């Protein structure tokens, strides 16, 4: 392990202290270190008693583990534009020491937003703000096999250099130290409670009636399943299971006190590197086959199924329209291909473009959320229906989650295939797109299929 030496830290912090005599000074420095397991770091930092955040890209090339809250960006209104403005203002307040132009290094804000701030919040999501991007105290970044440690600090005129150095040494020691693993009994699901399944089916019927009236073309309805376990869930174990069993998916975990929102989503919202933009149309779902032949047949029917193709095209056209004012050189393939996951397969179409000057990832997230795959089409009518007839509180389910860094890189995904863990219980969420000829029982079965990835992860629970 390459530790940051006292001399290097002292040089950086002395400069910051000199600049903090009249105002508080934010300072960030990044150091390349020897490879370390992100899961090891996540588990080790639990003893600090600080909230932890985990992010792994769908190809696992980038993994972020954030610890602590140095600064939180939590606007209560105009959340996209105000988050963008506050992020830019904060960057100007930092002294940044980062010799690497590597995605996910330097000053990084990581977090998410709720699905619909206009819908009243319930106690289920009481620890999660409508919008919350965190700049952590500690950040471990693994990018293409290389590891980086970023330390973010707030320095005042009363800050003692010796105390800061001692604190940083303590943090560094956690990277190389290994506590004995606590042996826990295997995690088992003791009870599954489907929340208002009959009412949900009736709301599907109501949605089809509204669609036939011309109120909307598509309405996405979600429902909740509540699980009860034999013991508290070990978050690190669930993340490990997600990484092992959910390839081609983003794996995420956002701790807030005793709660943790986590999951494995295949759906990218948008990725930006400087002015290069990549978005994803992912809509239309089918299960995987038990044999290669069955899998190919299911994929063929998915590629030719009118309902799924229609649902997919809603997303394609929405993305085209949403980014057109902010981008140029927009490129969209003529038709979708199959995107295979462990338990499911989807219709997939990539979208590439270039951002116009003056716009950022937050502008695109604002325009894309919610996609027709999570809200419906048109946006206003479908969201109005969801507010009135969907009884569950989606919270951060179906909402944008992701990160942005001081290198002008960032990525947001859509928080599906997810669960809100609350010690010995968890809520799972799944939804489906309702169109004119949707059948309530078939849509209900589709949500059961979408519960499978998270159920599988919890059902294979093990000791810590």
C-alpha angles and dihedrals in degrees: 000000000000105000122200105252124233090243094055092047092046093054093051096043096044089058090049092048091054090054093046098063092102102022139021110270127214115209131183130183132179127205129186110234138183114278116283132176111259089212090054090052091046092052095042094053092056089088090064089071092227128129114265131208127197130194130174122178118235091256092043090234090122126042124173127191114185124189128191132358116267093163131000123202104209112159114180096206137026084020099180098047093039093047089052092049095046091046091053091047092050093051089057089054095055129090098215123199106184118136091182127086089201122138112255097022130107117029108356129183114200131180143078150244138246121264097242123006090190092067115083115257118240127210089261090076099030094126095052121081121219086248126011129165113175128206100201130214091231129028128183113196125191111188122172091337095311122113129217132181120207122193119196120193141176111219127194133183088263095054114122113220093211092055092049092051091049091051092050091049089054091052092048093051089059089063093063101027121089122200117208110269115252111236112226131179114259114279113250133181108238098179140014119200120189108208113230097325094170093050089049091055089050090052088054089056090048090050092053089051091053091048091052088052089057095247091126141352097221135007123191115214123191133195138193135235118195120210129197121201137199091242143002113300115250101224095201090057093051091050089050091051091049092051091049099044106031109062119178090028134108110244116210142170127183116188121202110176108301093346127084128189108203143155149127114264125184093196120099115196098189141331123200131189108180101305098341113105131193123183131173136223106207115166134125117066139207134162124257118257125247091231133033091250093050090046091053091048092051090048091050092052091046090054090052101036111118096210094049093044090051091049090049094049090054088062095044093052093044093054092046091053096041097055100035095093093047102041145044133202090042111184123190124170117236096244142012130260131206119275107197124207132177096270104007143035127212142192108256135194122171122215123202130186145143123255117237116237114277097029128103140190090273091062090054094045089053092054097043099047121124100023119204086254090067105023111019139233131324093026100221097048095044093047091050090053092048091051092052103039108024106087099190124087106238093196106174093346110117091009133116116280126173149090144271129199141202090256089070091253126125147143136205129192133189111256102234129133085046147135138201106225118204107180105275095008139054139188117219121200133204135162142179138203116258117207133172099286099034117144114219094218093048092047089049090054090049090057089049088056090050092052089057101084094056094038089053091052094051094042091056090051117149139187118283 
